[in-house]
Amino acid sequence: MEALGRFIHSQRKLANLSLRELAALSDLSNAYLSQLERGLHQPSVRVVSQIARALGVPPETMLSQAGLMDDAGRGPAAAAPPDPVSAADAIRDDPGLTDAQREALLAVLRSFER
């Protein structure tokens, strides 16, 4: 959060905005923005987007700085990729399928695997 705070602070200075001006542009309180700049809070995606818009910075850049998106724009940077699920397991676990539908889909899947 400290890195995000430094980034917001530097972008605000580059835009030649006071804390109060950025607060007005982003619809956030200047006290909250001050705390963000000091790395005391972890803002939501909505707050990061509001600040990005007010600073004229691409939201993806801000989200990346906040650790909410990786550099390629693929979602949370710290999130591990989900464990792979086999097609058969997904069919078996789908609560929206009847037993007959499940069996039919598993039969089709087995025919592709051969």
Sine and cosine of phi, psi and omega as CSV:
sin_phi,cos_phi,sin_psi,cos_psi,sin_omega,cos_omega
0.00,0.00,-0.47,0.88,0.02,-1.00
-0.90,0.44,-0.63,0.77,0.01,-1.00
-0.90,0.44,-0.67,0.75,0.04,-1.00
-0.89,0.45,-0.69,0.72,0.01,-1.00
-0.86,0.51,-0.70,0.72,0.05,-1.00
-0.90,0.44,-0.61,0.79,0.01,-1.00
-0.91,0.42,-0.72,0.69,0.02,-1.00
-0.87,0.49,-0.71,0.70,-0.01,-1.00
-0.87,0.50,-0.73,0.69,-0.03,-1.00
-0.91,0.41,-0.63,0.78,0.02,-1.00
-0.92,0.38,-0.60,0.80,0.04,-1.00
-0.90,0.43,-0.68,0.74,0.02,-1.00
-0.92,0.40,-0.66,0.75,0.04,-1.00
-0.89,0.46,-0.55,0.83,0.02,-1.00
-0.99,0.13,-0.03,1.00,0.01,-1.00
0.85,0.53,0.72,0.70,0.00,-1.00
-0.91,-0.41,0.63,-0.78,0.15,-0.99
-0.98,0.19,0.23,-0.97,0.05,-1.00
-0.87,0.49,-0.65,0.76,0.02,-1.00
-0.90,0.43,-0.63,0.78,0.01,-1.00
-0.92,0.40,-0.69,0.73,0.04,-1.00
-0.90,0.44,-0.63,0.78,0.03,-1.00
-0.87,0.50,-0.69,0.72,0.00,-1.00
-0.91,0.41,-0.65,0.76,-0.02,-1.00
-0.94,0.34,-0.51,0.86,-0.07,-1.00
-0.98,-0.17,-0.03,1.00,-0.04,-1.00
0.86,0.51,0.59,0.81,0.07,-1.00
-0.84,-0.54,0.33,-0.94,0.02,-1.00
-0.98,0.20,0.51,-0.86,0.01,-1.00
-0.92,0.38,-0.49,0.87,0.06,-1.00
-0.90,0.43,-0.69,0.73,0.01,-1.00
-0.91,0.41,-0.68,0.73,0.03,-1.00
-0.88,0.48,-0.64,0.77,0.04,-1.00
-0.87,0.49,-0.68,0.73,0.02,-1.00
-0.91,0.41,-0.62,0.79,0.06,-1.00
-0.89,0.46,-0.70,0.71,-0.01,-1.00
-0.89,0.46,-0.47,0.88,0.02,-1.00
-1.00,0.00,0.05,1.00,0.06,-1.00
0.96,0.27,0.43,0.90,-0.07,-1.00
-1.00,-0.01,-0.21,0.98,-0.01,-1.00
-0.70,-0.71,0.43,-0.90,0.13,-0.99
-0.96,-0.27,0.96,-0.29,-0.08,-1.00
-0.96,0.26,0.38,-0.93,0.08,-1.00
-0.97,0.24,0.18,-0.98,0.05,-1.00
-0.87,0.49,-0.62,0.78,0.01,-1.00
-0.88,0.48,-0.72,0.70,-0.01,-1.00
-0.90,0.43,-0.70,0.72,0.02,-1.00
-0.87,0.49,-0.65,0.76,0.01,-1.00
-0.91,0.42,-0.64,0.77,0.03,-1.00
-0.89,0.46,-0.69,0.72,0.00,-1.00
-0.91,0.40,-0.68,0.73,0.01,-1.00
-0.86,0.51,-0.72,0.69,0.00,-1.00
-0.87,0.49,-0.70,0.72,-0.02,-1.00
-0.91,0.42,-0.55,0.84,-0.01,-1.00
-1.00,0.02,-0.18,0.98,-0.05,-1.00
0.96,0.28,0.49,0.87,0.01,-1.00
-0.96,-0.27,0.63,-0.77,0.04,-1.00
-0.84,0.54,0.73,-0.69,-0.01,-1.00
-0.82,0.57,-0.56,0.83,0.00,-1.00
-0.88,0.47,-0.61,0.80,0.03,-1.00
-0.90,0.44,-0.71,0.70,0.01,-1.00
-0.91,0.41,-0.68,0.73,0.00,-1.00
-0.89,0.45,-0.61,0.80,0.06,-1.00
-0.90,0.43,-0.70,0.72,0.03,-1.00
-0.89,0.46,-0.52,0.85,-0.01,-1.00
-0.99,0.15,-0.12,0.99,-0.05,-1.00
0.98,0.21,0.25,0.97,-0.01,-1.00
-1.00,-0.08,-0.09,1.00,0.00,-1.00
-0.44,-0.90,0.63,-0.78,0.06,-1.00
-0.97,0.23,0.11,-0.99,-0.08,-1.00
-0.90,0.43,-0.36,0.93,0.01,-1.00
-1.00,-0.02,0.04,1.00,0.04,-1.00
0.97,0.25,0.52,0.86,-0.09,-1.00
-0.96,-0.27,0.49,0.87,0.04,-1.00
0.99,-0.11,-0.27,-0.96,-0.11,-0.99
-0.82,0.57,0.77,-0.64,-0.04,-1.00
-0.94,0.35,-0.59,0.81,-0.10,-1.00
-1.00,0.04,-0.14,0.99,-0.06,-1.00
-0.96,0.27,0.73,-0.68,0.06,-1.00
-0.98,0.21,0.50,-0.87,0.04,-1.00
-0.90,0.44,0.56,-0.83,-0.02,-1.00
-0.90,0.43,0.49,-0.87,0.06,-1.00
-0.90,0.44,0.68,-0.73,0.01,-1.00
-0.92,0.40,0.60,-0.80,0.02,-1.00
-0.88,-0.47,0.73,-0.68,0.02,-1.00
-0.95,0.31,0.41,-0.91,0.02,-1.00
-0.88,0.47,-0.64,0.77,-0.01,-1.00
-0.90,0.45,-0.67,0.74,0.03,-1.00
-0.90,0.43,-0.64,0.77,0.01,-1.00
-0.90,0.44,-0.65,0.76,0.03,-1.00
-0.91,0.42,-0.72,0.69,-0.02,-1.00
-0.89,0.46,-0.57,0.82,-0.08,-1.00
-1.00,0.01,-0.09,1.00,-0.06,-1.00
-0.96,0.27,0.92,-0.39,-0.03,-1.00
-0.95,0.31,-0.22,0.97,-0.02,-1.00
-1.00,0.09,-0.04,1.00,-0.03,-1.00
-0.98,-0.21,0.59,-0.81,0.12,-0.99
-0.99,0.15,0.21,-0.98,0.04,-1.00
-0.87,0.50,-0.63,0.78,-0.01,-1.00
-0.91,0.41,-0.69,0.73,0.03,-1.00
-0.90,0.44,-0.66,0.75,0.02,-1.00
-0.86,0.52,-0.75,0.66,-0.01,-1.00
-0.89,0.45,-0.65,0.76,0.01,-1.00
-0.90,0.44,-0.71,0.71,0.01,-1.00
-0.91,0.41,-0.64,0.77,0.04,-1.00
-0.90,0.43,-0.60,0.80,0.05,-1.00
-0.91,0.43,-0.68,0.73,0.04,-1.00
-0.89,0.45,-0.69,0.72,0.01,-1.00
-0.87,0.50,-0.71,0.71,0.02,-1.00
-0.89,0.46,-0.59,0.81,0.01,-1.00
-0.92,0.39,-0.53,0.85,0.06,-1.00
-0.96,0.28,-0.52,0.85,-0.02,-1.00
-0.96,0.29,-0.33,0.94,-0.02,-1.00
-0.98,0.20,0.00,0.00,0.00,0.00
